Amino acid sequence: MTDPPSFLTYSSVVSRDSVQLGLLLAALNDTDLVSIDIGNAYLQASTREQVYIITGPEFGEMQGRHAIIVHALYGLKSSGAAWHEHFLNTLYDMKF
């Protein structure tokens, strides 16, 4: 096990006040808004580091084997940052 670098461990979120201010500015400027809710977001992003597990009894006859984790999972310290990077790249690809 290794300690992840501190710059990978925390991912910020937008505050409620910032969202309200953005909505107010959009309304004052007669701007159209688009809103989405993303579920299972982390599963779309790739991990930033090499991670593996030793499988448990829930894997049946494959118990005790090594499994490489390729997608960010809830609980990995760098998953939030990996998701934000994936989302940013997706928006750039969509020309936003």
C-alpha positions as CSV (number, residue, x, y, z in Angstrom):
1,M,0.0,0.0,0.0
2,T,1.1,3.5,-0.7
3,D,-0.1,6.9,0.4
4,P,-1.6,8.8,-2.5
5,P,-0.2,12.3,-3.2
6,S,-2.3,15.0,-1.5
7,F,-3.2,16.7,-4.8
8,L,-5.1,13.6,-5.9
9,T,-7.2,13.1,-2.7
10,Y,-9.7,15.8,-2.6
11,S,-12.2,17.1,-5.1
12,S,-14.2,20.2,-4.5
13,V,-17.9,20.7,-5.1
14,V,-19.8,23.8,-6.0
15,S,-21.5,25.6,-3.1
16,R,-25.2,26.2,-3.0
17,D,-24.7,30.0,-2.9
18,S,-22.6,29.8,-6.1
19,V,-25.4,27.9,-7.9
20,Q,-28.0,30.4,-6.7
21,L,-25.9,33.3,-7.8
22,G,-25.4,31.6,-11.2
23,L,-29.1,31.1,-11.6
24,L,-29.8,34.7,-10.6
25,L,-27.3,36.0,-13.2
26,A,-28.8,33.7,-15.9
27,A,-32.3,35.0,-15.1
28,L,-31.1,38.7,-15.2
29,N,-29.4,38.2,-18.5
30,D,-32.2,36.1,-20.0
31,T,-29.9,33.2,-20.6
32,D,-31.1,29.6,-21.3
33,L,-30.0,27.0,-18.7
34,V,-29.3,23.3,-19.1
35,S,-29.2,21.1,-16.1
36,I,-28.3,17.4,-15.6
37,D,-28.1,14.8,-12.9
38,I,-25.4,12.3,-13.3
39,G,-25.7,8.9,-11.6
40,N,-22.8,6.4,-11.1
41,A,-20.4,9.1,-12.2
42,Y,-17.2,7.6,-10.9
43,L,-17.7,4.4,-12.9
44,Q,-17.2,6.3,-16.1
45,A,-13.7,7.6,-15.2
46,S,-10.5,5.6,-15.2
47,T,-8.3,5.4,-12.2
48,R,-5.3,7.6,-12.0
49,E,-3.1,5.1,-10.3
50,Q,-2.6,1.3,-10.4
51,V,-5.0,-0.4,-8.0
52,Y,-5.7,-4.0,-7.4
53,I,-7.7,-6.1,-4.9
54,I,-7.5,-9.7,-3.8
55,T,-10.9,-11.1,-4.5
56,G,-13.1,-12.2,-1.6
57,P,-15.7,-15.0,-1.1
58,E,-18.3,-13.1,-3.2
59,F,-16.2,-14.0,-6.3
60,G,-16.9,-17.7,-5.8
61,E,-14.3,-20.0,-7.4
62,M,-12.3,-16.9,-8.3
63,Q,-11.7,-16.0,-4.6
64,G,-8.1,-15.2,-3.7
65,R,-7.1,-14.0,-7.2
66,H,-5.8,-10.5,-8.0
67,A,-8.2,-8.2,-9.8
68,I,-7.0,-5.0,-11.4
69,I,-9.3,-2.0,-10.8
70,V,-9.6,0.1,-14.0
71,H,-12.5,2.4,-13.2
72,A,-12.7,4.9,-10.4
73,L,-14.7,3.6,-7.5
74,Y,-16.4,5.3,-4.6
75,G,-13.9,5.0,-1.7
76,L,-10.7,5.5,-3.8
77,K,-9.2,8.8,-2.7
78,S,-8.5,10.0,-6.2
79,S,-11.9,9.0,-7.7
80,G,-13.4,12.5,-7.4
81,A,-10.5,14.1,-9.2
82,A,-10.5,11.4,-11.9
83,W,-14.2,12.0,-12.5
84,H,-13.8,15.7,-12.8
85,E,-11.0,15.2,-15.3
86,H,-13.1,12.8,-17.3
87,F,-16.1,15.2,-17.2
88,L,-13.9,18.1,-18.3
89,N,-12.6,16.1,-21.3
90,T,-16.1,15.1,-22.2
91,L,-17.3,18.7,-22.2
92,Y,-14.2,19.7,-24.3
93,D,-15.0,16.9,-26.8
94,M,-18.6,18.3,-27.1
95,K,-17.2,21.7,-27.9
96,F,-18.3,23.3,-24.6
